[in-house]
Amino acid sequence: MSQSHFIVYERDAKWQFTNKGSITAPFDNRFEAIEAAIGAARISGDPHSIVIVQDPGTDEEIVWRHTEDSAENSEEF
């Protein structure tokens, strides 16, 4: 089983996310980037998609994962 990873991170004082080598940017803040990555993951059609946030200086954290009811699956960031 392969997973489609949407990775959110900050670069050059702007937030962005990447998926399969494609970068979507810029976002003014972490929340906007996470919301956009979750939206892209939902419409990707991949039932194994996940959204990971890499905060500067911390470990990565999974903030969203596709489930049967993914609309209810968002965490508070």
Secondary structure, 3 states (H helix, E strand, C coil): CCCCEEEEEEECCEEEEEECCEEEEEECCHHHHHHHHHHHHHHCCCCCCEEEEECCCCCEEEEEECCCCHHHCCCCC
